[in-house]
């Protein structure tokens, strides 16, 4: 782990400290959890944006749609 200092607004610190106290966890643990959730959310948003950017290609590009007729067919190796 890396040690990082952050500055919180007084109200942010008060609320986070109360959450940590209620959950019997450290303030650092609460903050790491929140950072992890924010990172996951941003990664999900980036993937969704990439999918939207490629949607037209996947709907119209013959090389990408050539096997569309096979959708739903069982595959037996």
Protein Blocks (a to p, Z undefined) as FASTA:
>chain_A
ZZddddddfklmmmmmmmmmmnopafklmmmmmmmmmmmmmmmmmmmmmmmmmmmmmmmm
mklmmmmmmgoiacdZZ
